[in-house]
Amino acid sequence: MMDRSAVKEGWIESDGLRLRHVSWGREDAPSLVMLHGLRSYAHTWEPVADALADRYRVVALDQRGRGRSDWDPRRDYYAKAYVRDLEGLVAALDLQRFVLVGHSMGGANAFVYAAAWPERLAGLVIEDMGPGASVGSSGSQRIRRELLETPEAFSSWDEARAFWRRQRPNLTEAALASRLIHSLRESEPGRIAWRHDAAGIAAARLGASPQQLVDLWPLVRDLQVPTLLLRGGDSDFLSAGVADEMAAANRWIERVDIPRATHYVHDDQPLAFNRELRAWLDRLDDRTWRSGA
């Protein structure tokens, strides 16, 4: 098991915001850059780092408005802004070539980055995200309801724990504990508040204009890097049909379903997620890491 004291913390500035990132593993090891989902945080990837940091450098960003990163007073929580932040992280860490991993919203951001900077990527890993999933799936409607119904704060940690357990019944106990630690804080005695900009993120998601949404189909079709699509076998967000279409649309995409996982694959089935990710990484040859397939 990884020594969790080995986690390193750093900060970058992007659009006037101070953004936090964490990393595990040797700095000279092949790098993975991890992008979390809508209401998540960098440390959600800790179990992945636990499994992979013996061989890889795992870097995770608290995307703007989440974790310990600054909230955006303009509420610019859209793909172009997230990709600017990622570009800043890549420049600050002088990452010449890496594998980019993204879950849900982070997967959409990863698609946009891959379209702009394919030469930077040794590979792309998309966790349960695809065209139309954010607006047309039953999972997207579930998330809209959650954003409208989530309390601003809780009166106790027990209440907060019960909330997350109701919202995510398939989470492992470790993933549930992680959400309590990293998505919430005691803002004052008897008040457990969100670390992320709950109101701003909800407003951006619920009020997005067509111009602020990204059509992922052209990005899927034009992918130029080895890509692993990890879908939750019980996902209500990315349908099996859309995943099939994605794999058929581009020869670079390898699609794997994880049984007994919902949209939150790495939280629901961490051992299977890590096993599939590591096996795919092991198939990337040295030439791919250096200069492309």
N, C-alpha and C positions, 0 to 999 in steps of 0.2 A: 504493500500500500504506500501511496505517496505521503511524504511528510508535509502536512499542510502548512507548517511554518515556512516552507520554501516558497510560498506565494509571494510575488513581488507586486507592488502597487506603483502606478505612475499616473501622470496627468498630462493632458494636452489642452490647448485652447483652440476652439473652432467657433466662428461667428460670434466671438465675444463670450462664449460659454466655456466654463472649465469642466472638462470631461475626464472621468476616471477610467483607467483600464487596469486589469490585473493579468498576471502571467505566471505560468508554472513551467518548469523544465529548463534545460540549458539554452542559453541565448544563441549558441551556435548550432542547435538542432534544427531540422526542418520545421517550419512554422505553420501552425493552424491559427486562423483568426475566426473568432466565434461571435455571431450576432444573435442576440436573444429575441424573444417575441414581444408582443404589444405591451404587456404589463409585467415584464420580467426584468432581469438584471444579470450582470456579468457572472455572478457566482452560481447561477443555475447550471453552468458548465463544469462545476467542480468535479462531479463524478466522472465526466469525460476526461478531464485532466488527470484524475486519479488513475485512470486506466491507460493513458497514453503518454504521460509526461516522462516515462522512462526512455522514450525514443523521440518524442516531438516536443517542441516549444508550443504551448497552448496559450494564446492571448485572447482575452475576452474584454469587450468594451461595455461599460454602462452607457448605453445609448442615451442621447440627450433626453432629459426629463425623467430618467430612471436611476435607481440605485443611489450612488453618492454623487452622480453628475448633476450639474446645474439644470434647473428648469428653464425652459425658453419662454421669456415674457411675451414673445410674439406668437407663441404656440405654433411654431413652424415644425410640426411633427409629420413631415412628409418625406418621400423617398429622396428627393434631390438634396435636402438638408442632411439626412442621415448619410448619404454617400459622400457629401463634402466632409463630414466628420470622419468617416472611414478613411478617406484620402489623407486627412491630417494625421491619423494614427499611423498609417502605412509610412508616411514621410518621416514622422517623428521617430519611429523604430527602425527606419532604413530597411524595410522589408523589400527585398528584390523579387522574391518569388515565394508564394505561399498557397496553401489550400484555404479556401473561404467556406465557412460553415454557417448556415442561417436557418433559424426556425421561424415559421410563420411570417410575421412582419419582417424579421431579420432575413428570411429567405427571399422575400420580395426585394429588399435592399441589396441582397447578394446578387440577384439576377441583374439589377441595374448596374451594379459595379462591374460585373463580368462582361456586360455589353460595352462598357467604356474602357475597361482595362484588361482585356483577355490575355495580353502578354505577361501580366503580373501573376497569373494564376496557374499553379500546377494542377489544380483541380477545384471542383465546386461540389459542395454537399448541401442539398436542400431537404429540410425536414418538414414534411407535410404542408407544402405550399405549392400552388399552381394557378394557372389562369382562371379568373373568375371566382376563386375560392373566397376572397375577401368580401364579395358582394352577393354572390349567387347561391351560396351553399347554406344548408341548415345550420352549420357551425357558425357561419358569419352572423346569422340571425340570433343565435344563442349569445354570441359575444356582444351584439348590440344590446340585448336585454340585460346582460351583466353590467355593461357600462352605465345603463340607465338606473339600475337597481342597486348598485354597490354602495354601501354606506360610506360617508366621509371619514368616519373613524369608529373605533370600538371602545367599550368601557373596560375591557380586560383582555388579557392574552388568551384566555379560554374562549371568549367570544370570537376573537379573531381566528383562532384555530378552528372552531366550529364552522365559521364562514368558509374558510378555504377547503375544509373537508367536504362541505356540501357542494361547493363549486367544482371541485376536482376529486371525485370519489375514487379515481383510479391511482392517484398519487401514491408512491411509496412513502413510508413514514419519514425516510431521510429527505425526500423531496418536499414533503409538507413542512418539516422543521426548517429547511432552507428558505422556504417562502416566508415563514414567520420572521426569521432573522433578517432577511435581506430585502423584503418588500414592505416591512413595517418598522415603526420606531415609537417609543414612548415620548410624545411631544411635550407632555406635562403629566403630572400624577393623575391616573385614572383615565387617560386618553391615549389610545393606541392609533396612530395616524399612518397614512401611506407615505412611503419614501418617494414614490413616483408622483408626478404631476397628474393626479387622477382627473381633475376637472379639465385641464388643458388637453390631455390625451383623448379624453372622451369627446370634447368639443371638436377636435381635429378629425377624429375618426367618424363621428356622426354627421359632421357638417362638411365633409370633403366634397369639393366640386369635381366634375368630370375631368377638368384640367389637372387636378391634383392627384388623380388616380393613375396608376400605371397599367397599361395593357401588356400583360406578360407574354402573350402568344408570340409576338415578333421576337422577343428576347429568347424564348425557348427555342424557336426554330433556328435562330442565328447563333446559338451557343457554339463556341469553338474550343471548349476545354472538356476533359473528362469530368463527368457529372454523376453523382450518386443521388438518387431521389429516394429518400426514406419516408415511407408512408405508414401511418398507423392503420393496422388492419381493421380497427373499429372507428376510424376517423369519421366525424360528421362534417369535416371541413374540406378535405381533398378527397373527392370520390375516386373509386377504382377506375371508373370510365375516363375521367380527366387524366389520371396518372397513366393509363394505357395510351391515351392520345399523345401525351408528352413524350413518352418513350418512343412511340412510332414516328414522331415529328423530327427527331434528331438522333442520329446514330451515336452521339456521345453520351446519351443518358442511359444509365443503368438503374432500373426501378426495383426496389425491394420493399415488401410489406412486412411489418413487424406485428405478429399476432398479439392479440389482447392489449393493444395499445390504442389510445384515442389520439386526438390531435397533438397531445403533449407526449410525444413518443419517448424522448429521453428521460422524462419524469416517470412515465408509467412502466417502462420496460428498460431500465438503464443497462442491464447486462446484455440484452439482445442488441440494443442500439450500439453499445460500445464494441461488441463483437463484429457486427456488420461494418461499422466504420473502420475498425482496425484492419479487417480483412481487405477492404477496398483500398485503404491507404497502402497496404503492403503490396498491392498489385501495381501501384504507380512506380515506374522504374526510375532510375537515377537521372536518365536523360530528360524525363518529364519534369522533374524537380528543377533541373538546371535551365532548360531552354525551350521546353515545349515538346509535345508529342510528335 
